[in-house]
Amino acid sequence: LLCLEASVFLSCIKGSSSPHADYLSIFFQADEGASPLGNGVDGFATSCILMPVGIIAGASVARTGKYKYQLCGAWVFLILGFALLSTVRLNTNRAHVLGYQALASVGLGPLLTSLPFPILAPLPVSLNANALALYSFARYIAMVREELYMPQLLEWAY
């Protein structure tokens, strides 16, 4: 049951990372008049921060054997970053938007890389493959859901 709850929870995290990646690029192109190349440069903050922070969090979990502090800290950064991103308006300085994006990336990286640890912790080793299969299934269902609803959301937004 805990594995199922964690997999559904991960599906929600995947859904929360979608605005971070997709809607900001739409915002920069539509409202700020950014070119596709400029949009790629604006998204560079996410790609340069997300995975290194995730790798550091995963390595610290593997080294210390504890994952609660990393995940709680990641949630703090993610909520703070998304809260600040919700304040973005047309006249918001572009540097502030990129800083907010970077702050949310610091929170999203550890959540994407370190969530298998709490899923596998309470299970016996014989059930690890089943738990990771359910985890992967929930991630891919979230991706499919996102791709199915994205056109409808964009149509609704404009």
Helices and strands as residue ranges (DSSP letters): H 2-18, I 19-23, H 24-30, H 36-42, H 44-64, H 68-85, H 94-114, H 116-120, G 125-127, H 128-157
